[in-house]
Amino acid sequence: MKNFIITLISMILIGIASSFYLKPNIPTEKKLRHVVAFKFKLGTTPEQMQKATMDFLNLNLRCRRSSL
């Protein structure tokens, strides 16, 4: 009976230790903050779509905060 309890406790400890070892690496900081999707009206030209996209991308340069 004593050997059974020691074996059982040993197996439980080995199981717990191996579960920590096999834990996947979870990043501490998320990279994605948000997603922006554009939906254009049916008559929008490709040039207008490109201009709207570029204007949005350039907002990052024009609207920088000192805290970022």
C-alpha positions, 0 to 999 in steps of 0.5 A: 500500500505504501509503495502504491501511494508513493508511485501514485504521488510520483506519477502525479508530480511527473504529470504536473511537471511535464504539463508545464514543459509542454505548455505552448509559448504564449506571447506576453504582448499582442502585436495586433491592435485593431484592423481597418477594412475599407468598403467602397461604393460601386462606382469608385475608381481604382485610383480613388481606392488607392488614394483613400488607402494611401491617405489612411496609411499616411495618417500614422505620419501626420497624427503621431502622439509623443506617448506612442 
